[in-house]
Amino acid sequence: MISSDFYELQQKNKKGLTMEHTAKLLTSYEEQLNNAASILPAPAENICFFDIETTGLSAAVSSLYLIGTITFENNKWVLNQWFADDYVSEVRLLQAFSEFSEKYEWIAHYNGATFDIPYLEKKYRTNHMPSPFAGKQTLDLYRAVKHIKKYFPVPNQKLITMERLAGFTRHELLSGKECITLYTEFMHEKFFHNPESLEKKNRLLFHNEDDLIGTIVCALLLAYTTYKPICPSVQTTEHSVLFTDTLEKKVPANLSFQKGDISFSFERKSLSIEVPLWEGTLYHFFADYKNYYYLPKEDMAVHKSVGCFVEPAYRQKATAANCYIKKDGRFLPLPAGTDWDSPVFSLTRKDKKVFIPWEENTELATDSVCRLINGFMHMPE
C-alpha cells in the first residue's frame, strides 16, 4: 500500500516543484526478496536499503539526481524513488531521504561505505543538514559477501557480478558512465519538451531499482556462511569423517571448496564437510605438571596420588615437556578455539593444532556435532 505522502507530493509536483517521488510494490520479486530477508542480520522491517545516482564521483562538483530505497512494509516490499528534474533540487532529495529513513534502525547498501555514504555525508554537510546515518546500524552487502567471491570463478565483485551469482537478472545493463550520459540527455530533451525524455528517465529509474533489488538478493550468498544446525549427522569412512546437514535455505548455486585439507560442499539445501583423520601417536599434556610423576619405562605421567605407590627408582618428577599420556590411533582435528570436554591431543606441548581420538564407532552428542560443524565453517583459510 502506497502512503498518502506519495499522493501529496505528486500534487505538489503539478504546481511546479521539480522533485518527483514515486513508489511501487515489488510483487514480481517477492519470493527472491523474502528468501534473502530470512538471512539478514536484522528483521527486514527494520532495514532501509538505499542506492543513489549522481552526475559524477565528486560530491563537490557533481549533482545528486536520484535516491532510491526498498523497505519491507506491511509484509510487502516497497520501492521509493526521489528523482530530480533539474540540477538544483538536491536539498529536496536530501531532506526527503532523511525524513523517510529516520524510522529505520538499519541502513543497508552495496559498497555504499566507499561511495554512497561519503558522497551523501558531504552533501549534507555542505547544506548544513544533519546526517541521516548518525546512530544507525549499517549493513554493507559488498563486505558481507567479500570472502565468498574467492570460491566462485567470477572476474570481480561488482554488484552486477554477484547478483547474477545469486540468481537475479536485470532489466538492462547500464554502467555508471552511461547513466550520467543518459541523465544529461534527459535534461536536454526535457528542456525542449521532447517526449523521448520520459523513456530515458524510466531507464534511469529501472537501473536504480535493479541496483536495489540486486543488493538485497546478494544476501542470498550469505547462506554459505550463516549456517544454523538443523539435523546434523556423522559418518566415518576409512580415512575421514563426513559431517552432513540440511540447510534452512536453498543456496543460490552449488559450491565446493577447500580450507586446507578440509572439503566443503553446498548442494541445494544440503551441506557436507569432509575432514581427513590423522593417524599416528599423539600426546595429551597435563598443565599442572608439578603434581605429576613421570614414569620413564612406561613413557607416561601419572598423578602423584597414584605415582606415590611406584618405587622411587622407577619414577621422577614430571616436567612440562614429559607430563603427558600418549595414544596411538586415528584422530579428528578440532577447529581452532573449540572448547572440548574430553582430553585433547597434540604432537607437542605448544602445538595449537589439537585432536580428539576417533574410533569407527565414535558417537557424539548433537550439540557437540553442531559445535564442530560451526567451528569448521568459521575456521580461517
Secondary structure by P-SEA (a helix, b strand, c coil): cccaaaaaaaaaaaacccbbbbbbbcccaaaaaaaaaaaccccccccccccccccccccccccccbbbbbbbcccbbbbbbbbbccccaaaaaaaaaaaaaccccbbbbccccccaaaaaaaaaaaaccccccccbbbbcccccccccccccccccccaaaaaaaacccccccccaaaaaaaaaaaaaaaaacccaaaaaaaaaaaaaaaaaaaaaaaccccccccccccbbbbbbcccbbbbbbbbcccccbbbbbbcccbbbbbcccbbbbbbbbbbcbbbbbbcccccbbbbccccccccccccccccccccccccccccccccccbbbbccccccccccccccccccccccccccccccccaaaaaaaaaaaaaccc
